[in-house]
Amino acid sequence: MDTNIGKLFSISIMSAKKKELKEKANEERLSRTIVTLESIIKNRDIQRNTRNLVKDVLSTLTDEKGGSISVRAANAISMLESLTQSRQMESHIRTMLWQVVSTLESIRE
């Protein structure tokens, strides 16, 4: 009986460690995404309306009241997908935003 309790305890600890590692990885992905979006916002060569839309995406990602990281990432992905459809967007910015979408898609709970 004691070995079963020990096994359950070990499994519980391993699950907690996996969850902690996943949360840390998600935080790192979110951080990289924020840095990329901030660099787009600071670039004055990019159209103002594009920068403003990217600011909205950044706001969605950083607003902790907006839900868990994965919920905020999903909302940001939706916003970015519509943003990247703009014909007026510069191709290098569109590529950067697709990379952001790819990173956000890897965020899971």
N, C-alpha and C positions, 0 to 999 in steps of 0.2 A: 504494500500500500504506500509506503514512504517513497519508493522509487517512482511511482506514478505522480506523486505530488512534486517530486524533484524534476521530473520531465516536464510537467506543466509549467513549473516555475521557469525552467530554462527556455521553453518555447515562448513564454511571455516576455522574458528579457530580450530574446532575439527579435521578437516582433517590435518591441519598443525601440531597439537599436536601428532596425530597418526603417521604421517610421521616422526616427530622428535623422537618419542619413538622407532619406527622401526629402524631408523638409529643408534640410541644409542645401541639397542640390537645387531644389525649387527656388530658394532664396538667392542662390548664386545666379541662376538663370534670369530671375527677375532683375537682379542688380545689373547684369550685362545688358539686358533689354533697356533698362532705364538710362544707362550711359549712352547707348546708341541713340535713343530718342532725344536725349538732351543735346547731343551733338548736332542732330538735325535742326532742333529748335534754335540753336545758337548760330547756325549758318545763315547769314544774311543774303546769300546768293539764291536761296530757295524762296519760292513765292510765299507771300505772307499768309494766304489762305491755307496753304499746305502746312506751314509752321503752326498755325492756329489749330488745325485739325490734329496735328501730332501732339500739341499741348493737351488737347482734350483726351487723347489716348493715354498720355502720361498721367493725367489727373485720375483717370479711371484705374490705372495700375497702382497708383500710390495711395488711393483712398481706402484705408483699411475698413471703413464702414461699408464698403461695397461688397463685402463677403470675403470668403477665403481666397487664397492666392489663385487657385484654379478657376474660381468663378470670375475673378477680376481679369485673369488671362483670357478666358473665353469671351468676355465682353470686349476686351481690347482687340482680340482677333477679329471679331465681327466688325468693329469699327475700321480696322486696318484693311480688311478685305474690300470694303466699299471704297475706302480712300485710294487704294492701289488701282482701282478701275478708272480713275480720272485720266483722260487723254492728255491733259495739260501737264501732268507730272513728269519731271525729268526722269530718265531711265535709271540713272544711278541711285536716285532716291527711292524709286520703286523697288530696286534690287535690295537696298538696305532694309526697306520695310518688309519685304518677303522674308529676309533673314530673321527679322524680329518675329514675324508670324511663326516661322519654323521653330524658333527658340521657345516661344510661348506655347506652341502645341505640345512641347515635351514636358510641360508642367502638368503634373497629375497629383491627385490626392492619394 
